[in-house]
Amino acid sequence: MEIARKIFKLHSFKLEYVCKWLKIDFNTKVKAYTIDEFYHKTFSGDKNVEEKIKEKCKADLMALAELFEKMKPYFNLITTKRWAFS
């Protein structure tokens, strides 16, 4: 997200927001703030909650992969700027 901060100047750098801004599909029924609660419920053997955690992780990884591809052109720009101003 360092590149998103430097290049895009967005007001939020949450994965969900950056994906929305770059028009990357990021649909998940599970919000990030619920994961901790769900994690603790898995200790009681709740398989439904375990599946929800897996769903959230998979959605995050798919979105990150697409985000990485869309941001690749900016990597060289950041590296060049970093070295140029050092």
N, C-alpha and C positions, 0 to 999 in steps of 0.2 A: 504494500500500500504506500510505501515511500514514494514511488513513482507517481501514483495517483495524487498524492499531496503536492508534489512539486509541479506537475504538469497541468492537472485539471482544476486545481483550486476549488474543489467542491466544499460544501458546508458540512458534509458528513463523509466519513471514509469507511463506514460499515459495509461489509461485503454486499449485503442486500441493496443498499443505496447505490453503490458504484455499479453494480450489475444493472440496476434499473436505468441508470443514467446512460450506460453504454448499450442499452437494449439487449441485454443478455437475459435469457429466460432463467429465472430463479424462483421457482414455485415450490414452496414447502409449507406444509400445514403446521410444522413445528417451529416455533420461534426460538432463537438462541438463548434467551433468558430462561427458558423452561428446562434446558438440558440438565442443569445441576439437580433440579427437583426430580426429574426423570431418572437420573443416574442413581439417586438414593432409593428410589422405588424398585430398581432392579434387584436390590439385595433381598427383597421379599419375594422374588421370583416372578415378578410381573413381566411376562413375555411380550405383552402388547406394548408396554412402554419401551422395552428393549428394541422392538421393531421401529418405533418412532425415532429413537436415537439413531438407528442405522439409516433410516430414511433421511434424516437431517444431515448426517455426515456425507451420505452419497450425494445429496443435492449440493452441499457446499463444495465437494470435490469437483463435480461436473461444472459448476459455475466458475470455480477457480481455474480450471483447465481452459475454459473459453475466455475468461478474463486475461489469462496469461497470453493466449494467442492474440487477442486484440491489443495488448499493451506491448508486444514485442518490438514494434517499430520505435517505441520511445526509449527502450533500454540503451541503445547506442547514444542517443541524445543526452541522456542523464550521465552516462559514463564519460562522454566527451566533455560535458560541462563541468563535472566534478574535477576532472584532471586539469582542465583549462584554468580553473580558479584556485587550484591548490598552491 
